Amino acid sequence: MSIETPRLRTAAIPAPSSQWRRDAGGAPLLAVRDLRVHFRTPQGPARAVDGLSFDVAPGEIVGLVGESGCGKSATALAVMRLLPRRGVELGGQIDWAGRDLLALPAAAMRRIRGREMAMVFQDPLTSLNPVFPVGDQLGEMFTRHLGLTRRQAAAAVVDALARVGLQPSPDNRQPSTVGHRPSTVNRQPSTDISRAYPGQLSGGMRQRVMIAMAMAASPKLLIADEPTTALDVTTQAQVLRLIDDLRRQTGAATLLITHDLGVVAELCERVVVLYAGRAAEIAPVARLFAAPQHPYTEGLLRAVRRLDEGRVEAAIPGAVSPATNYPPGCRFHPRCPYAMDVCRREHPPLFEVGETRAACWLRAPTA
């Protein structure tokens, strides 16, 4: 039986300049298969990520979206192998150039992390060491991953900062010696950004430093975990444009984690919509905005419309279930206006709907 659902009426959004690619004849750069990230808690395992699969092609920018608690950051940390060893159970496979990252020894992963893939975190103030100038911390990327001497790294630091729009004064182009711990007394702001301490920089400048660090070794994959958190709107736009410009210049693929569907529409080529640790919908960005196939995606887009109209009521009632107590069947069914009996019994697979894949029984093929 075919069931028609109301369609959210949205204007068709043109695809980004670099077209979505499936790379039909080649392997993806990153292939995540049945990823599971379970945290041990007194209430039982918290299944933050629970059977997630997606690909990222070379040079592609993929958006990872969903409400807080859906598993976006846990996915990024699992790919980078930055989750703690204790209290966490990892499962599935993360294929990177024929290597399963989850099976690699820690030493082998350290050679990949920073050199082949890099990450920009939400809050640069917690990622940068407050007692070292940013030039010292950036210089360590060049000495550790590229084997440059301290003198070579000092020059590379100036170029890297200029690349992200932090050009030092012409009279102060020599950054502090890499690896040297300076006195903490009489720290005065400098016109040379490389000599500045993280606390002396604005949030946007600190995030630019983090982007410079992430791109220092020209990685093949950049993971940006909500990189504009706590920044003003103008600075957010500048930081996002910088990430996109560097991606285009270097050819690096990008996994962009964000709550902002406007950012997704502008920058991403493909979107993975997460709900309760699983993919609800995967689609090219233009297709997702023009014809969403999952009720959860419809709700997210409808919420954006209501805010545009000055209305703040929630488009999706309720909240994401705790990761320790997901409901049986489709995990979205308690909040779904179209829920059926089968939704309460069985979790749907990802059904093919043209270029889209949606985990919804409404999209099941009909006989």
Secondary structure as UniProt FT lines:
FT   TURN            24..25
FT   STRAND          30..39
FT   TURN            42..43
FT   STRAND          46..56
FT   TURN            58..59
FT   STRAND          61..65
FT   TURN            68..69
FT   HELIX           72..79
FT   TURN            80..81
FT   TURN            86..87
FT   STRAND          88..96
FT   TURN            97..98
FT   STRAND          99..100
FT   HELIX           101..103
FT   HELIX           106..112
FT   TURN            114..116
FT   STRAND          117..120
FT   HELIX           124..127
FT   TURN            130..131
FT   HELIX           134..145
FT   HELIX           150..163
FT   TURN            164..165
FT   TURN            170..171
FT   TURN            178..179
FT   HELIX           193..195
FT   HELIX           198..200
FT   HELIX           203..215
FT   TURN            216..217
FT   STRAND          221..225
FT   TURN            227..230
FT   HELIX           233..250
FT   STRAND          253..257
FT   HELIX           261..267
FT   STRAND          270..275
FT   TURN            276..277
FT   STRAND          278..284
FT   HELIX           285..290
FT   HELIX           295..308
FT   TURN            309..310
FT   TURN            323..324
FT   TURN            331..332
FT   HELIX           333..335
FT   TURN            337..338
FT   HELIX           341..345
FT   STRAND          351..353
FT   TURN            354..355
FT   STRAND          356..358
FT   HELIX           361..363
//
